[in-house]
Amino acid sequence: MAESWQSALDRWISAGVVDAETAERVREFESSREQPKHLRWPTLIAIAFGALMLAAGVLLFVSAHWDDMSPAQRFSLALLMVAIFHVAGAIFADRFSALSTALHGVGTASLGAGIFLSAQIFNLQEHWPGGVMLWALGAWMAWALRGDWVQAAFVALLTPAWLASEWIDATERMRDSDQIVGAGLLLLAITYLSALSTERRGATRKVLAWIGGIAMIPLTFIAIPERWWGWDERVPLRLLVLGKVLGVVLPLALAWLLRGRASWTNGIAAVWVLALGMISPEAKVLPYIWAALASLGMIAWGMYEARRERINLGILGFGLTVICFYFSNVMDKMGRSASLMGLGLLFLVLGWALERTRRKLVAKVRTAAA
């Protein structure tokens, strides 16, 4: 029995809002709706791994027999591979919704394979980001029809992947192009992370928060300016302005749609990302100071909006910042044994201090939420 509605029902009975007979009918209704919770996670894990294994098995089968097939057979197989999973998902829609969601997800994943396999079959050498665009368009259509979190995850991944592919193709072998696209994707990851709030906790927002949390730290490394040892050609001013404007406007527009007036904090994050791109590649200490400020800001953001995942991510980011600073600016100035002992001591002391701080902050958030 769920503790939340049971406690509320007890309060209503004590206050005389409902009588004993009505309360009993409510208990019977809620009890009939509840499922054994110990079966939920094993079932979902089994479905997820089953879908992955099924997709992997199909791809291995296709690759093993690909050279033996004619172009017509290859194209027919690519179409069948996309269609069969969506048809199976539709069959199980009313019988087993979780399995239906997984099968539709495999179908959308197969769409990408079908697009690029079709290009290989017919020796198409056109604009390659167009394939990513078609895949993203298929994900948008699937999300419009299905509206589940799996299709939302594909949309959230493939749409920026298409835009990034267009940028990479347009600025190939140009200086600082990776840093510009990294900054835009970093701000988008922050927007995804902030989609989850105390009042809004839907499945789609949860998957956006997971994507943003996983991608944010790697994208920070990409967005940090570094010395350029390759081509000397710079990004044209028109593309430079377009890339920077879209990299800020699109994530902030999405933040407004997801968070409304609370998106002013995303504006602060945008200022931080823009300032990060202005740091000189020759600077040795400033990038670490800026990263540490971002980690502290993420912790403060988590405290302000009572979000534990942001506190945890801020603690992790601060720890990584200290460790990276030790590797790049301290370790090479010490002897081998001294540097190893210092690294071990750093891990022990830093791990203890950060975990203690994290527990205190999370406890405060729980107390405030209660």
C-alpha positions as CSV (number, residue, x, y, z in Angstrom):
1,M,0.0,0.0,0.0
2,A,1.4,3.4,-1.0
3,E,2.3,5.4,2.1
4,S,1.4,8.7,0.5
5,W,-2.3,8.1,-0.2
6,Q,-2.8,6.0,2.9
7,S,-1.6,8.8,5.2
8,A,-3.8,11.3,3.4
9,L,-6.8,8.9,3.7
10,D,-6.1,8.6,7.5
11,R,-6.1,12.4,7.8
12,W,-9.4,12.7,5.9
13,I,-11.0,10.1,8.1
14,S,-9.8,12.0,11.3
15,A,-11.0,15.3,9.9
16,G,-14.4,13.8,9.0
17,V,-14.0,14.5,5.3
18,V,-14.8,10.9,4.4
19,D,-16.6,8.2,6.3
20,A,-15.4,4.7,7.1
21,E,-17.3,3.0,4.3
22,T,-16.0,5.3,1.7
23,A,-12.4,4.9,3.0
24,E,-12.7,1.1,2.8
25,R,-13.8,1.4,-0.8
26,V,-10.8,3.6,-1.6
27,R,-8.5,1.1,0.0
28,E,-10.0,-1.8,-2.0
29,F,-9.7,0.2,-5.2
30,E,-6.0,1.3,-4.6
31,S,-5.1,-2.3,-3.5
32,S,-6.5,-3.7,-6.7
33,R,-4.4,-1.3,-8.8
34,E,-1.1,-1.9,-7.1
35,Q,1.4,-4.3,-8.6
36,P,4.0,-6.3,-6.7
37,K,7.0,-3.9,-6.6
38,H,9.6,-6.6,-6.4
39,L,8.6,-7.7,-9.9
40,R,8.8,-4.3,-11.5
41,W,12.5,-3.7,-11.8
42,P,13.5,-7.2,-12.8
43,T,10.8,-7.2,-15.5
44,L,11.9,-3.8,-16.9
45,I,15.6,-4.9,-16.9
46,A,14.7,-8.2,-18.6
47,I,12.8,-6.2,-21.3
48,A,15.6,-3.7,-21.8
49,F,18.3,-6.4,-22.2
50,G,16.0,-8.5,-24.3
51,A,15.5,-5.6,-26.7
52,L,19.2,-4.9,-26.9
53,M,20.1,-8.5,-27.5
54,L,17.4,-8.8,-30.1
55,A,18.7,-5.7,-32.0
56,A,22.3,-7.0,-31.7
57,G,21.3,-10.4,-33.0
58,V,19.5,-9.0,-36.0
59,L,22.5,-6.8,-36.8
60,L,24.9,-9.7,-36.5
61,F,22.7,-11.8,-38.7
62,V,22.5,-9.1,-41.4
63,S,26.3,-8.5,-41.3
64,A,27.1,-12.2,-41.6
65,H,24.9,-12.6,-44.7
66,W,25.3,-9.2,-46.2
67,D,27.8,-10.1,-48.9
68,D,25.7,-13.0,-50.1
69,M,22.6,-10.9,-50.8
70,S,21.7,-9.0,-53.9
71,P,21.0,-5.2,-53.8
72,A,17.2,-5.9,-53.9
73,Q,17.4,-8.4,-51.1
74,R,19.5,-6.0,-49.0
75,F,17.1,-3.1,-49.5
76,S,14.1,-5.4,-48.7
77,L,15.8,-6.6,-45.5
78,A,16.5,-3.0,-44.5
79,L,12.9,-2.1,-44.9
80,L,11.7,-5.3,-43.2
81,M,14.1,-4.7,-40.3
82,V,12.5,-1.3,-39.6
83,A,8.9,-2.3,-40.1
84,I,8.8,-5.6,-38.2
85,F,9.7,-4.1,-34.8
86,H,7.1,-1.4,-35.1
87,V,4.5,-3.9,-36.1
88,A,5.4,-6.1,-33.2
89,G,5.2,-3.1,-30.9
90,A,1.7,-2.3,-32.1
91,I,0.6,-5.9,-31.6
92,F,1.7,-5.7,-27.9
93,A,0.5,-2.2,-27.3
94,D,-2.6,-3.3,-25.3
95,R,-1.2,-6.6,-24.0
96,F,2.1,-5.5,-22.5
97,S,2.9,-1.8,-22.8
98,A,6.5,-2.0,-21.6
99,L,7.3,-4.6,-24.2
100,S,5.6,-2.5,-26.8
101,T,7.7,0.5,-25.8
102,A,10.9,-1.5,-26.1
103,L,10.0,-2.9,-29.5
104,H,9.1,0.5,-30.9
105,G,12.4,1.8,-29.5
106,V,14.3,-1.0,-31.4
107,G,12.3,-0.1,-34.5
108,T,13.4,3.6,-34.3
109,A,17.0,2.4,-33.7
110,S,16.7,0.2,-36.8
111,L,15.6,3.1,-38.8
112,G,19.1,4.7,-38.6
113,A,20.7,1.4,-39.6
114,G,18.2,1.1,-42.5
115,I,18.9,4.7,-43.7
116,F,22.7,4.2,-43.8
117,L,22.5,0.7,-45.2
118,S,20.3,2.0,-48.0
119,A,22.8,4.6,-48.8
120,Q,25.5,1.9,-49.0
121,I,23.4,-0.3,-51.2
122,F,22.8,2.4,-53.8
123,N,26.3,3.9,-53.4
124,L,24.9,7.3,-52.3
125,Q,27.7,9.8,-51.6
126,E,25.6,12.8,-50.8
127,H,25.6,15.1,-47.8
128,W,26.1,12.6,-45.0
129,P,24.4,14.7,-42.2
130,G,21.2,14.3,-44.2
131,G,21.1,10.7,-43.1
132,V,21.2,11.8,-39.4
133,M,18.5,14.3,-40.3
134,L,16.2,11.6,-41.7
135,W,16.8,9.5,-38.6
136,A,15.9,12.4,-36.4
137,L,12.8,13.1,-38.4
138,G,11.7,9.5,-38.0
139,A,12.2,9.8,-34.3
140,W,10.1,12.9,-34.2
141,M,7.3,11.2,-36.0
142,A,7.5,8.2,-33.7
143,W,7.4,10.5,-30.7
144,A,4.4,12.3,-32.1
145,L,2.6,9.0,-32.5
146,R,3.8,7.3,-29.4
147,G,4.7,10.0,-26.9
148,D,6.7,7.6,-24.7
149,W,10.1,8.3,-23.1
150,V,12.1,6.0,-25.4
151,Q,11.1,8.0,-28.5
152,A,11.7,11.2,-26.5
153,A,15.2,10.0,-25.8
154,F,15.9,9.4,-29.5
155,V,14.6,12.9,-30.3
156,A,16.8,14.4,-27.6
157,L,19.9,12.6,-28.9
158,L,19.4,12.7,-32.7
159,T,18.2,16.3,-33.1
160,P,21.4,17.8,-31.7
161,A,23.4,15.0,-33.4
162,W,22.1,16.2,-36.7
163,L,22.8,19.9,-36.0
164,A,26.3,19.0,-34.8
165,S,26.9,16.8,-37.9
166,E,25.9,19.8,-40.1
167,W,28.4,22.0,-38.2
168,I,31.2,19.4,-38.4
169,D,30.7,19.0,-42.1
170,A,30.6,22.7,-42.7
171,T,33.7,23.5,-40.6
172,E,35.8,20.5,-41.4
173,R,39.5,21.1,-40.9
174,M,38.8,24.5,-39.4
175,R,40.3,25.9,-36.3
176,D,38.3,26.0,-33.0
177,S,35.2,24.3,-34.6
178,D,35.1,21.5,-32.1
179,Q,35.1,24.0,-29.2
180,I,32.2,25.9,-30.6
181,V,30.0,22.9,-31.1
182,G,31.1,21.5,-27.7
183,A,29.9,24.8,-26.0
184,G,26.5,24.6,-27.7
185,L,26.0,20.9,-26.7
186,L,27.2,21.6,-23.2
187,L,24.5,24.3,-22.7
188,L,22.0,21.9,-24.2
189,A,23.1,19.2,-21.7
190,I,22.6,21.7,-18.9
191,T,19.1,22.4,-20.2
192,Y,18.3,18.7,-20.3
193,L,19.6,18.3,-16.7
194,S,17.4,21.1,-15.5
195,A,14.2,19.6,-17.1
196,L,13.5,17.7,-13.9
197,S,12.0,19.7,-11.0
198,T,10.1,19.0,-7.8
199,E,6.8,19.9,-9.5
200,R,7.5,18.3,-12.9
201,R,8.7,14.7,-12.7
202,G,7.4,13.0,-15.9
203,A,9.2,10.1,-17.5
204,T,10.3,12.3,-20.4
205,R,11.9,14.8,-18.1
206,K,13.6,12.1,-16.2
207,V,15.3,10.7,-19.3
208,L,16.3,14.2,-20.3
209,A,17.9,14.7,-16.9
210,W,19.8,11.4,-17.3
211,I,21.1,12.4,-20.7
212,G,22.2,15.8,-19.6
213,G,23.8,14.5,-16.5
214,I,25.8,11.8,-18.3
215,A,26.9,14.1,-21.2
216,M,27.7,17.3,-19.3
217,I,31.2,16.5,-17.9
218,P,32.6,15.1,-21.2
219,L,31.2,18.0,-23.1
220,T,32.9,20.4,-20.7
221,F,36.2,19.0,-21.7
222,I,35.4,19.5,-25.3
223,A,34.2,23.1,-24.8
224,I,37.4,24.1,-23.0
225,P,39.7,26.0,-25.5
226,E,43.0,24.2,-26.2
227,R,46.1,24.7,-28.3
228,W,45.5,24.1,-32.0
229,W,48.2,22.0,-33.7
230,G,46.2,21.2,-36.9
231,W,44.9,23.3,-39.8
232,D,45.3,27.1,-39.7
233,E,42.1,28.0,-41.5
234,R,39.6,29.7,-39.2
235,V,35.8,29.4,-39.1
236,P,34.3,32.1,-41.4
237,L,32.7,35.0,-39.5
238,R,29.2,34.1,-40.8
239,L,29.4,30.5,-39.6
240,L,31.1,31.6,-36.4
241,V,28.2,34.0,-35.5
242,L,25.6,31.5,-36.6
243,G,27.2,28.6,-34.6
244,K,27.5,30.7,-31.4
245,V,24.0,32.2,-31.7
246,L,22.3,28.9,-32.3
247,G,24.4,27.3,-29.6
248,V,22.9,29.7,-27.1
249,V,19.4,30.5,-28.4
250,L,18.2,27.0,-29.0
251,P,19.1,25.6,-25.6
252,L,17.7,28.7,-23.9
253,A,14.5,28.4,-25.9
254,L,14.1,24.8,-24.9
255,A,14.8,25.8,-21.3
256,W,12.0,28.3,-21.5
257,L,9.6,25.7,-22.8
258,L,10.6,23.2,-20.1
259,R,10.9,25.5,-17.1
260,G,9.1,28.8,-17.9
261,R,10.3,31.7,-15.7
262,A,12.7,29.4,-13.8
263,S,14.9,29.3,-16.9
264,W,16.7,32.4,-15.7
265,T,19.2,30.1,-14.0
266,N,19.9,28.6,-17.5
267,G,20.7,32.1,-18.6
268,I,23.4,32.2,-15.9
269,A,24.7,28.9,-17.2
270,A,24.8,30.4,-20.8
271,V,27.0,33.3,-19.5
272,W,29.4,30.8,-17.9
273,V,29.6,28.7,-21.2
274,L,30.2,31.8,-23.3
275,A,32.9,33.0,-20.9
276,L,34.5,29.5,-21.0
277,G,35.1,29.9,-24.7
278,M,37.0,33.2,-24.1
279,I,39.6,31.6,-21.9
280,S,43.0,31.6,-23.5
281,P,44.4,28.2,-24.4
282,E,47.6,29.3,-22.8
283,A,46.0,29.8,-19.4
284,K,47.1,27.1,-16.9
285,V,45.0,27.9,-13.8
286,L,42.0,29.9,-15.0
287,P,40.2,26.9,-16.7
288,Y,40.3,25.0,-13.4
289,I,39.1,28.0,-11.4
290,W,36.2,28.4,-13.9
291,A,35.4,24.7,-13.7
292,A,35.4,24.8,-9.9
293,L,33.1,27.8,-9.9
294,A,30.7,25.9,-12.2
295,S,30.8,22.9,-9.8
296,L,30.0,25.1,-6.9
297,G,27.2,26.8,-8.9
298,M,25.7,23.4,-9.8
299,I,25.7,22.6,-6.0
300,A,24.0,25.9,-5.2
301,W,21.5,25.3,-8.0
302,G,20.7,21.9,-6.6
303,M,20.2,23.4,-3.1
304,Y,18.0,26.2,-4.5
305,E,15.7,23.9,-6.4
306,A,16.0,20.9,-4.0
307,R,17.5,18.6,-6.7
308,R,19.9,16.0,-5.3
309,E,21.2,14.9,-8.7
310,R,22.6,18.4,-9.3
311,I,24.3,18.4,-5.9
312,N,25.9,15.0,-6.7
313,L,27.0,16.2,-10.2
314,G,28.5,19.3,-8.7
315,I,30.4,17.3,-6.1
316,L,31.7,15.0,-8.8
317,G,32.7,17.9,-11.0
318,F,34.6,19.6,-8.2
319,G,36.5,16.4,-7.4
320,L,37.4,15.9,-11.1
321,T,38.6,19.5,-11.3
322,V,40.9,19.1,-8.4
323,I,42.3,15.8,-9.7
324,C,42.9,17.1,-13.2
325,F,44.6,20.2,-11.8
326,Y,46.9,17.9,-9.8
327,F,47.7,15.8,-12.9
328,S,48.5,18.7,-15.2
329,N,50.1,21.3,-12.8
330,V,51.5,19.5,-9.8
331,M,52.3,15.9,-10.5
332,D,55.0,16.6,-13.1
333,K,56.9,18.9,-10.7
334,M,57.4,16.1,-8.1
335,G,59.3,12.8,-8.1
336,R,57.7,9.6,-9.1
337,S,57.2,8.2,-5.6
338,A,56.2,11.6,-4.1
339,S,53.7,12.2,-6.9
340,L,52.1,8.8,-6.4
341,M,51.9,9.2,-2.6
342,G,50.4,12.7,-3.1
343,L,47.8,11.3,-5.6
344,G,46.8,8.6,-3.1
345,L,46.5,11.1,-0.3
346,L,44.5,13.4,-2.5
347,F,42.1,10.6,-3.4
348,L,41.6,9.7,0.3
349,V,41.2,13.1,1.7
350,L,39.2,14.5,-1.2
351,G,36.9,11.5,-1.3
352,W,36.2,11.7,2.4
353,A,35.6,15.5,2.4
354,L,33.4,15.5,-0.7
355,E,31.3,12.6,0.5
356,R,30.8,14.1,3.9
357,T,29.8,17.4,2.3
358,R,27.5,15.7,-0.2
359,R,25.7,13.8,2.6
360,K,25.1,17.0,4.6
361,L,23.8,18.9,1.6
362,V,21.5,16.0,0.5
363,A,20.2,15.7,4.0
364,K,19.3,19.4,4.0
365,V,17.5,19.0,0.7
366,R,15.5,16.1,2.0
367,T,14.6,18.0,5.2
368,A,13.5,21.0,3.1
369,A,11.4,18.8,0.8
370,A,9.8,17.1,3.7
